[in-house]
Structures are given as C-alpha cells and as structure tokens.
Amino acid sequence: MDKLRVILLFGGRSSEHSISCATAGGVLRAIDRDRYEVIPVGITREGAFVLETDDPERFGLDPEHLPEVADNGTRVRWPESSASRELTVVADGAVSSLGDIDLVFPILHGRFGEDGTIQGMIELLGLPYVGNGVLASAIGMDKHFTKTVLEGAGIAVAPWVTVTRAALEADPELWTRRTHALGLPVFVKPARAGSSVGVTKVGEWTELEAALDVAFAEDRTVLIEAAVVGREIECGVLEGRDGEGARVSVAGEVVVSGREFYDFEAKYLDAPGVELICPADLGDGELFELQRIARRAFEAIGAEGLARVDVFLTGEGFVVNEINTMPGFTPISMFPTCWLNSGLDYPELITELIEVGRTRGIR
C-alpha cells in the first residue's frame, strides 16, 4: 500500500509558536511511519514557510530553550493552483519537487493558524486537511464570538464584557460601570489568544489597568470576564464517522493549588502548583451531562475534526469556559490524555484525525 503523504505544518506567527513546535515534536515521534510519509513544514515567526528537519528531538519543551522554527534559508512553495498538488522547495537558488501531497495536518495554535486564516489558504489550494474549517476556527479563536454563539445555543457561559482601547478612551465611565457590575475577581483576556497568553486575574480594581495593558499587547479586543468558582473540567471531542454524532472522551480535571490559575507555565513548562487528574471524579449523571454539553458546543460552532471543551463545574451545574479548535496536543496535554483514558492512545489519535480529514476530502 502506498503511503499517504502528509504535510505537518507548525510554528507560525502567534505567541504560541513554541507550543506548536512542541506539538510537532510529539506528532513526529508518534505518527505511524508505515502508513504515512511526513513532510515537516515550519512557519517562522515572520511567516516564511521553510522545510524543517524530521527530528522530534529538535522540538522538545525545555523551559531554558523553547523550540523554534528557524529561518534555514529554504522556502517551501505551495501548488500554483488547485489543479496541482505538487509541493516544491527552493534551496540555495535551486528548485526541487517534494512530490504530490495528499493531506495537510496544520497543528498551529493561536492567531494566523488556529483562527481560520491558514484553513482558508489550504481551501483555496483545494487540498484536504485535518481539523476545523474556516468558520469554526474563526469562532473558536475569538472568545467573544465563542461566548455569543454558545449562549445563543442555550449553553451557560461566564458573564463578560468585550472592549477595545478606543471604546475605553471614548467613554471610560461607561466601561467602569459595566466592568464593576461583574464583581471581583475578574479575568482579563485577549479576545484572540490561547494557552493563557496575556491573561491576568484581577483581585482589586486598582490592578485592572495593568491587566488591560497586558491583554491589549496581544490583541486589540479584550474580554473582562467574571471569575467562576468551580472545578475546572476538560474533555476532548472528535468528529463522528459515517454520519454518527461527535464522540466525547472521559473528563480530566485541572486542580490548581499553588497558583492563581492554570497559566502558560503550568500548562507547558511543568511549573508547580497544578495537578492534572484523568479521569476526573464525576458521577455518571455529571459525566453524561458534560458530554452532552461538549457535543452541543462542538455542533454549535460547526466544528469538524477535533476540539477540547473546557468547563467549570459549579453548584448550579456546568459553565463552559471555552472551546479550543486546535487544543494543546503534546503527548502529556489534556486532550490526548483524555482520549488515552477513553481507549485511544496517542499514535491512534493521530491516525484517527488524519483518516477523518482524508475521508472528508476537499471542502
């Protein structure tokens, strides 16, 4: 059987560049080489497409030296039109063919990758790819529109206000009233960033201005969100096969004991003060309800391929925090861990995502 030729696309221009690289290392290490021929294509922080080395060890997460796509002088050229699937590379002035490609696996986190931009480019080229389409990616990336869509679908979300710097400066008293109506504490978040980048927990209103500066450094639109008291629960969702509904994993729980919240360092750099428990200790009724809500959220944004749904379990029930259309995908991340505890190991999960994307074909 001929191997499927897969472009593994990673890196990118977002603040989550290094996390994408770490995900690439995990996939390169675990992908079934008997079934797939992998062509690693990195995107530098400046947006150049380069031919990367097929070496998982280059992309390990080291707190002292985060992985990076370096500009090695090569330039990968995508097909000239949807009539071709040939990938080429320019190196030292010479152009060579990388052959026809069967599928693109974009494992990009954050803006210019998880937000529908790269998905639109791939669709313009007429190539099949793994994961969510343009609309679901754009909705899932923007926390304001995620909340708006989920609320419209009858799913509970935390109260919030969305603001721009211009709006704040135009009528500061209005935004002070709206913000203070949320009560304390609040979380201040960039509308379009992930991995807790640019997020600050505000316990006193005197801290708000500095928190807004941190968030506005990541995006021109910022959410101020009421803090929700409850257990932090996450589960994975996979697109169904053969017309069946989406599949939902068992749940995992994030237990924060020595930090303000589950921040970037705790998620990826093994910082202390956080424990990940999977499967989470939920009653059968609670797990059933969580899986129902996760499936509904997946469907509400028109998701395809995969997602991770993050919720709070409060005394009144589940409140959805966010839906990630390209969740953290390193071997120790919660998404693959939840699926491992649901009977699907890391290599099998990679194969499942590729085969679903292949079966779906060109969009």
C-alpha positions as CSV (number, residue, x, y, z in Angstrom):
1,M,0.0,0.0,0.0
2,D,1.3,3.4,-0.9
3,K,1.9,5.7,2.0
4,L,-0.2,8.8,2.4
5,R,1.9,11.9,2.0
6,V,1.2,14.3,4.9
7,I,2.4,17.9,5.3
8,L,2.9,18.6,9.0
9,L,2.5,22.3,9.3
10,F,3.6,24.0,12.5
11,G,5.3,27.1,14.2
12,G,3.6,30.3,12.9
13,R,3.4,33.9,13.8
14,S,1.4,33.7,17.0
15,S,2.6,33.9,20.6
16,E,2.0,30.2,20.8
17,H,4.7,29.4,18.3
18,S,6.8,27.3,20.6
19,I,3.8,25.2,21.8
20,S,3.0,24.4,18.1
21,C,6.6,23.3,17.7
22,A,6.4,21.1,20.8
23,T,3.2,19.5,19.4
24,A,5.0,18.9,16.1
25,G,7.8,17.0,18.0
26,G,5.1,14.8,19.6
27,V,3.4,14.0,16.3
28,L,6.7,13.3,14.5
29,R,7.7,10.9,17.3
30,A,4.3,9.0,17.3
31,I,2.9,9.1,13.8
32,D,2.6,5.7,12.0
33,R,5.5,5.7,9.6
34,D,4.2,2.5,7.9
35,R,1.1,4.4,6.8
36,Y,2.3,8.0,6.4
37,E,5.2,9.8,4.8
38,V,5.7,13.0,6.7
39,I,7.0,16.3,5.2
40,P,7.6,18.8,8.1
41,V,6.9,22.4,7.0
42,G,7.7,25.0,9.6
43,I,6.4,28.6,9.6
44,T,8.8,31.1,11.1
45,R,7.7,33.9,13.4
46,E,7.9,36.2,10.3
47,G,5.6,33.9,8.3
48,A,8.1,32.2,6.0
49,F,7.4,28.6,5.1
50,V,10.6,26.5,5.4
51,L,11.4,22.8,5.0
52,E,12.1,21.6,8.5
53,T,14.1,18.6,9.7
54,D,12.2,15.4,10.5
55,D,13.7,15.2,14.0
56,P,11.4,15.1,17.0
57,E,14.2,15.9,19.4
58,R,14.6,19.4,18.0
59,F,11.2,20.3,19.3
60,G,11.2,19.3,22.9
61,L,9.8,21.7,25.5
62,D,12.7,23.0,27.6
63,P,12.0,26.0,29.9
64,E,15.5,27.2,29.2
65,H,15.2,27.0,25.5
66,L,11.8,26.8,23.9
67,P,11.6,25.2,20.4
68,E,11.6,27.5,17.4
69,V,11.3,27.3,13.6
70,A,14.4,29.0,12.4
71,D,14.8,30.5,9.0
72,N,17.2,28.0,7.4
73,G,17.1,29.7,4.0
74,T,14.7,27.2,2.3
75,R,11.4,28.3,1.0
76,V,8.5,25.9,0.5
77,R,6.2,26.7,-2.4
78,W,2.6,25.6,-2.3
79,P,0.9,24.3,-5.5
80,E,0.4,27.1,-8.1
81,S,-3.3,26.3,-8.4
82,S,-6.0,23.8,-7.3
83,A,-5.2,21.8,-10.4
84,S,-1.9,20.7,-8.8
85,R,-0.9,19.0,-5.6
86,E,2.9,19.4,-6.1
87,L,4.9,20.9,-3.3
88,T,8.3,22.4,-4.2
89,V,11.2,23.8,-2.2
90,V,13.8,26.4,-3.1
91,A,17.2,25.9,-1.5
92,D,20.4,27.7,-2.5
93,G,18.6,29.1,-5.6
94,A,17.6,25.6,-6.9
95,V,14.0,24.4,-7.1
96,S,13.2,20.8,-6.4
97,S,10.0,18.9,-6.1
98,L,8.7,17.4,-2.9
99,G,6.1,15.4,-4.9
100,D,2.3,15.5,-4.7
101,I,0.8,15.8,-1.3
102,D,-2.3,14.0,0.0
103,L,-3.2,15.9,3.1
104,V,-2.2,18.9,5.3
105,F,-2.1,18.5,9.1
106,P,-2.0,22.0,10.5
107,I,-1.0,21.9,14.2
108,L,-0.9,25.6,14.6
109,H,-2.0,27.3,17.8
110,G,-3.2,30.9,18.1
111,R,-3.6,33.6,15.5
112,F,-2.6,33.0,11.9
113,G,-3.1,29.3,12.2
114,E,-5.9,28.3,14.6
115,D,-8.2,31.2,13.6
116,G,-9.2,30.2,10.1
117,T,-6.5,32.0,8.2
118,I,-4.4,29.0,7.3
119,Q,-7.5,26.9,6.7
120,G,-8.7,29.5,4.1
121,M,-5.4,29.3,2.3
122,I,-5.5,25.5,2.2
123,E,-9.0,25.5,0.9
124,L,-8.1,28.0,-1.8
125,L,-5.5,25.4,-3.0
126,G,-8.1,22.6,-3.0
127,L,-6.2,20.4,-0.5
128,P,-7.8,18.1,2.2
129,Y,-6.7,18.9,5.7
130,V,-7.1,17.8,9.3
131,G,-9.3,19.7,11.8
132,N,-11.7,22.5,11.8
133,G,-12.8,24.6,8.8
134,V,-12.6,28.4,8.4
135,L,-15.8,29.4,10.2
136,A,-15.4,27.1,13.3
137,S,-11.8,28.0,13.6
138,A,-12.6,31.8,13.5
139,I,-15.4,31.4,16.1
140,G,-13.4,29.2,18.4
141,M,-10.4,31.6,18.3
142,D,-12.4,34.7,19.3
143,K,-13.6,34.3,22.9
144,H,-16.3,37.0,22.4
145,F,-17.9,35.2,19.5
146,T,-17.5,31.8,21.0
147,K,-19.5,33.0,24.1
148,T,-22.1,34.7,21.8
149,V,-22.7,31.5,19.8
150,L,-22.7,29.2,22.8
151,E,-25.1,31.5,24.7
152,G,-27.4,31.5,21.7
153,A,-27.3,27.7,21.7
154,G,-28.5,27.7,25.3
155,I,-25.2,26.8,26.8
156,A,-24.2,28.6,30.1
157,V,-21.1,30.8,29.9
158,A,-19.5,33.2,32.3
159,P,-20.7,36.8,32.3
160,W,-18.4,39.1,30.4
161,V,-17.9,42.5,28.6
162,T,-15.8,43.0,25.5
163,V,-13.9,46.2,24.9
164,T,-11.4,47.9,22.7
165,R,-8.8,50.6,23.7
166,A,-10.7,53.2,21.6
167,A,-14.0,52.4,23.3
168,L,-12.4,52.6,26.8
169,E,-10.9,56.0,26.0
170,A,-14.1,57.4,24.4
171,D,-16.3,56.7,27.5
172,P,-14.3,55.5,30.5
173,E,-17.2,56.0,32.9
174,L,-19.4,53.7,30.9
175,W,-16.9,50.9,30.9
176,T,-16.1,51.3,34.5
177,R,-19.8,50.8,35.4
178,R,-20.1,47.8,33.0
179,T,-16.9,46.2,34.4
180,H,-17.6,46.8,38.0
181,A,-21.0,45.2,37.5
182,L,-19.2,41.9,37.0
183,G,-17.9,42.0,40.6
184,L,-14.5,40.8,41.7
185,P,-12.4,38.9,40.9
186,V,-12.4,39.1,37.1
187,F,-10.1,37.7,34.4
188,V,-8.8,40.0,31.7
189,K,-8.1,38.1,28.5
190,P,-7.1,38.9,24.9
191,A,-10.1,38.0,22.7
192,R,-7.9,36.0,20.3
193,A,-5.1,34.2,22.1
194,G,-4.7,30.8,23.7
195,S,-2.6,28.9,26.2
196,S,-3.5,31.6,28.8
197,V,-1.2,34.1,27.0
198,G,-1.9,37.7,28.1
199,V,-4.4,36.6,30.8
200,T,-4.4,38.2,34.2
201,K,-6.5,37.5,37.3
202,V,-7.6,40.8,38.8
203,G,-8.5,40.8,42.5
204,E,-8.6,44.6,43.1
205,W,-9.9,47.3,40.6
206,T,-6.5,49.1,41.0
207,E,-5.0,46.1,39.1
208,L,-7.3,46.4,36.1
209,E,-5.3,49.0,34.1
210,A,-2.1,47.0,34.1
211,A,-4.1,43.8,33.2
212,L,-5.7,45.6,30.3
213,D,-2.2,46.7,29.1
214,V,-1.0,43.0,29.1
215,A,-4.1,41.8,27.2
216,F,-4.0,44.7,24.7
217,A,-0.4,43.8,23.9
218,E,-1.8,40.5,22.4
219,D,-5.0,41.8,20.7
220,R,-6.9,45.0,20.0
221,T,-10.1,43.4,21.6
222,V,-10.2,42.3,25.2
223,L,-12.6,40.4,27.4
224,I,-13.2,41.2,31.0
225,E,-14.9,38.1,32.5
226,A,-16.4,37.3,35.8
227,A,-14.5,34.6,37.7
228,V,-16.4,31.4,38.1
229,V,-16.0,29.4,41.3
230,G,-16.0,25.7,40.4
231,R,-13.9,22.7,39.4
232,E,-12.0,23.0,36.2
233,I,-13.0,20.2,33.9
234,E,-11.9,19.4,30.3
235,C,-12.9,16.8,27.7
236,G,-12.0,16.0,24.1
237,V,-14.3,15.8,21.2
238,L,-13.8,14.0,17.9
239,E,-15.8,14.3,14.7
240,G,-18.1,11.3,14.2
241,R,-17.7,8.8,11.4
242,D,-20.2,7.7,8.8
243,G,-22.9,10.2,9.8
244,E,-22.7,9.5,13.5
245,G,-22.6,12.3,16.1
246,A,-19.4,13.7,17.6
247,R,-17.6,11.5,20.1
248,V,-16.7,12.8,23.5
249,S,-13.9,11.5,25.8
250,V,-13.9,11.0,29.5
251,A,-13.2,14.1,31.5
252,G,-10.0,15.4,33.0
253,E,-9.7,17.8,35.9
254,V,-7.2,20.7,36.5
255,V,-6.6,21.1,40.2
256,V,-4.9,24.4,41.0
257,S,-3.4,24.6,44.5
258,G,-0.4,26.8,44.4
259,R,-1.1,29.3,41.6
260,E,-3.6,32.0,40.7
261,F,-4.9,30.0,37.7
262,Y,-3.8,27.4,35.1
263,D,-1.3,29.6,33.3
264,F,1.2,29.1,30.5
265,E,4.0,28.0,32.8
266,A,1.8,25.4,34.5
267,K,0.4,24.1,31.2
268,Y,3.6,23.6,29.3
269,L,6.7,24.2,31.5
270,D,5.8,21.8,34.4
271,A,5.6,24.7,36.9
272,P,4.4,23.6,40.3
273,G,1.0,24.2,41.9
274,V,-1.2,22.4,39.4
275,E,-2.2,18.7,39.2
276,L,-3.9,17.1,36.2
277,I,-6.3,14.3,37.0
278,C,-7.8,12.0,34.4
279,P,-10.3,10.6,34.6
280,A,-12.0,13.2,36.8
281,D,-14.1,12.1,39.7
282,L,-17.6,12.7,38.3
283,G,-20.8,10.8,38.9
284,D,-22.4,9.0,35.9
285,G,-25.0,11.7,35.6
286,E,-22.4,14.5,35.7
287,L,-20.3,12.9,33.0
288,F,-23.3,12.3,30.8
289,E,-24.4,15.9,31.1
290,L,-20.8,17.2,30.5
291,Q,-20.5,15.0,27.4
292,R,-23.9,16.3,26.2
293,I,-22.8,19.9,26.6
294,A,-19.5,19.3,25.0
295,R,-21.1,17.7,22.0
296,R,-23.7,20.6,21.8
297,A,-20.9,23.2,21.9
298,F,-18.9,21.3,19.2
299,E,-22.0,21.3,16.9
300,A,-22.9,24.9,17.8
301,I,-19.8,26.4,16.2
302,G,-19.9,23.9,13.3
303,A,-16.7,22.1,14.4
304,E,-15.0,19.4,12.5
305,G,-12.1,17.1,13.3
306,L,-11.4,17.8,16.9
307,A,-11.8,20.2,19.8
308,R,-11.3,20.4,23.6
309,V,-14.2,21.9,25.6
310,D,-13.2,23.5,29.0
311,V,-15.9,24.0,31.6
312,F,-16.4,24.8,35.3
313,L,-18.5,22.5,37.4
314,T,-20.3,24.9,39.8
315,G,-23.0,24.3,42.4
316,E,-25.6,25.2,39.7
317,G,-24.1,23.0,37.0
318,F,-21.6,23.3,34.1
319,V,-20.4,26.6,32.8
320,V,-18.4,26.5,29.5
321,N,-15.2,28.5,29.7
322,E,-14.0,28.0,26.1
323,I,-13.7,25.6,23.2
324,N,-10.3,25.0,21.6
325,T,-10.3,24.0,17.9
326,M,-6.7,23.0,18.0
327,P,-6.0,22.1,21.6
328,G,-2.7,21.5,23.2
329,F,-1.5,18.3,21.5
330,T,1.8,17.4,23.2
331,P,1.7,13.8,24.4
332,I,1.1,15.0,28.0
333,S,-1.6,17.6,27.1
334,M,-5.1,17.1,28.5
335,F,-6.7,16.4,25.1
336,P,-4.6,13.3,24.2
337,T,-4.7,12.2,27.9
338,C,-8.5,12.2,28.0
339,W,-8.5,10.1,24.8
340,L,-5.9,7.7,26.2
341,N,-8.2,7.1,29.2
342,S,-11.1,6.6,26.7
343,G,-9.2,3.8,24.9
344,L,-7.4,5.7,22.1
345,D,-3.6,6.1,22.5
346,Y,-1.5,8.9,21.1
347,P,-0.5,7.3,17.8
348,E,-4.1,6.0,17.3
349,L,-5.4,9.5,17.9
350,I,-3.1,10.9,15.2
351,T,-4.2,8.3,12.8
352,E,-7.9,8.9,13.6
353,L,-7.5,12.6,12.9
354,I,-5.7,12.0,9.6
355,E,-8.2,9.5,8.4
356,V,-11.2,11.6,9.3
357,G,-9.6,14.5,7.3
358,R,-8.8,12.2,4.4
359,T,-12.3,10.8,4.3
360,R,-13.9,14.3,4.4
361,G,-11.7,15.3,1.4
362,I,-11.7,18.7,-0.2
363,R,-14.2,21.2,1.4
